[in-house]
């Protein structure tokens, strides 16, 4: 009896191979042959699921957030700081994710479909950060003057810059976290600020 193959699982397996190659050599190292070897399957199997390299790369882009979502899922009650720290390349897995994402950003400049995936993913991430900020605001933990949507944009821009600084080696992970915490402290409400004026 022939072995049944979970087609979506096989596509994810191929996408994972694309990400591993991209983390190690950039997208220039990604070819159908290299991906097949990395995934441990035949080139024909890769071509069965993806008619071209471009199609394979476009699908792989849709899987980029998986690692971050797994990190966040380990938090029983994620806070905005937990989510933002998870975006920084502080360990090997985080560094690999950042390298892959950066490689795809360059590709997105010339591929509208990949750019669209990035816009969608960024929008979802921004909404998640804004929602956590709103919870903090409702609980009295954030300054009432802080607009959650605007702060989400600023925080994600800060984390993107800090992530690049860590990747390039001119900031350590601890320094990046300290700078993030400094910004978060500036939007945190103090006890005095929470008290109504008399």
ABEGO torsion letter per residue (X at the ends): XBBBBBAAAAAAAAAAAAAAAAAAAEAAABBAAAAAAAAGBBAAAAAAABABAAAAAAAAAAAAAAAAAAAAAABABBBAAAAAAAABBABAAAAAAAAAAAAAAAAAAABAAAAAAAAAAAAAAAAAAAAAAAAAAAAGABBAABBAAAAAAAAAAAAAAAAAAAAAGABBAAAAAAAAAAAAAAABBBAAAABBBX
